Amino acid sequence: MLQQHLQDTYQYLFDAAHRALRDGGSFAPFGAGIRKTGEQIHTNVDLPIDQSAPADHISGLIAGFRLDDQENGLIAAGLVFDGRASSDDAAALCFHIEVANGQAVEVIVPYARRDPAEIAFDEPQITAVAAEIFAEVM
């Protein structure tokens, strides 16, 4: 069941990121999660773009997920940002997704913009990584 929550969170994030790229060209990092009640949540961090970096948004998202988990209980959570693939420096959607048991994956999906409204995605590159959202905080 947790594997399905991982997939559902990835699909939600991918669809929302794809719409954002298609509609506006780029976007600030954002996240999504599934609460123990089954409720799907969408979250972002309200930081001034001219005074913040993607890492600031990502840190804020992780802190927000941890707080939401304490208050409401999360089954899965993840975030996405518009970045670069390390393999060939191609434009890529970069995901970090976790389930509550600590299983975490990084998914890199390279893409090429054919025209402003058409984006061609390459095969996702999936790697198991260390948990950051559901990790024990010292």
C-alpha positions in Angstrom: 0.0 0.0 0.0 2.8 2.4 0.8 4.2 1.9 -2.7 0.9 3.1 -4.1 1.1 6.3 -2.0 4.6 6.9 -3.3 3.3 6.5 -6.9 0.2 8.7 -6.2 2.3 11.5 -4.8 4.7 11.3 -7.7 1.9 11.4 -10.2 0.3 14.4 -8.5 3.6 16.3 -8.4 4.4 15.4 -12.0 1.0 16.5 -13.4 1.2 19.8 -11.4 4.8 20.5 -12.5 4.0 19.7 -16.1 1.1 22.2 -16.1 3.3 24.8 -14.5 6.0 24.4 -17.1 3.5 24.4 -19.9 1.6 27.5 -18.6 4.4 29.6 -17.2 7.8 28.2 -18.2 9.2 27.7 -14.7 8.1 27.5 -11.1 9.2 27.7 -7.4 9.6 24.3 -5.7 6.4 22.9 -4.3 5.2 19.8 -2.5 2.3 17.4 -2.0 1.4 14.8 0.5 -1.2 12.3 1.6 -2.4 12.5 5.2 -3.4 9.4 7.2 -7.1 10.4 6.5 -6.4 10.0 2.8 -6.6 13.7 2.2 -4.3 14.9 -0.6 -2.5 18.2 0.3 -0.6 20.7 -1.9 2.0 23.0 -0.3 4.4 25.7 -1.1 6.6 28.1 0.8 5.8 31.8 0.5 9.2 33.4 0.1 10.2 36.4 -2.0 11.6 35.1 -5.3 14.2 37.9 -5.6 15.6 37.1 -2.1 15.5 33.3 -1.9 17.0 30.3 -3.6 15.4 26.9 -4.4 17.2 25.4 -1.4 15.3 27.9 0.8 12.0 26.7 -0.6 13.0 23.0 -0.2 14.1 23.5 3.4 10.8 25.2 4.1 8.8 22.5 2.5 10.6 19.8 4.5 10.0 21.7 7.7 6.4 22.1 6.8 6.0 18.4 6.1 7.5 17.5 9.4 5.1 19.8 11.2 2.1 18.5 9.2 3.1 15.0 10.1 3.2 15.8 13.8 -0.2 17.6 13.7 -2.1 15.5 11.2 -0.1 12.4 10.3 1.3 11.9 6.8 1.5 8.7 4.8 3.6 10.1 2.0 5.1 13.5 1.0 7.3 14.8 -1.7 8.5 17.9 -3.5 9.5 18.9 -7.0 11.6 21.6 -8.5 12.8 22.6 -12.0 16.5 21.7 -12.1 19.1 19.9 -14.2 20.0 16.3 -14.7 23.5 15.5 -13.3 24.1 13.0 -16.1 24.1 15.5 -19.0 23.0 18.8 -17.5 19.7 18.7 -19.4 16.7 20.5 -18.0 14.8 18.2 -15.7 12.0 17.9 -13.2 13.6 16.8 -9.9 11.5 15.0 -7.3 12.2 13.8 -3.8 9.4 11.5 -2.5 9.0 9.5 0.7 6.6 7.3 2.5 6.2 7.2 6.3 8.3 4.0 6.7 11.3 6.0 5.6 11.5 4.7 2.0 12.7 7.6 -0.2 13.4 8.0 -3.9 14.8 10.7 -6.1 13.2 10.8 -9.6 14.9 12.9 -12.3 12.8 13.4 -15.5 14.8 15.2 -18.2 12.8 17.2 -20.7 13.1 19.4 -23.8 10.8 22.2 -24.7 9.6 21.7 -28.3 7.7 25.0 -28.3 6.2 27.1 -25.5 3.3 24.7 -25.0 4.9 21.3 -25.9 7.3 19.5 -23.6 9.0 16.2 -24.4 9.9 14.2 -21.4 12.6 11.5 -21.3 12.6 8.3 -19.2 12.6 8.9 -15.5 15.8 8.1 -13.6 14.9 6.6 -10.2 17.3 6.3 -7.3 16.8 5.2 -3.7 18.0 8.0 -1.4 18.1 8.7 2.3 14.9 10.0 3.9 14.8 13.7 4.7 11.1 14.3 5.5 10.4 11.3 7.7 13.9 11.1 9.0 14.5 11.2 12.7 15.4 14.8 13.6 18.0 15.2 16.4 
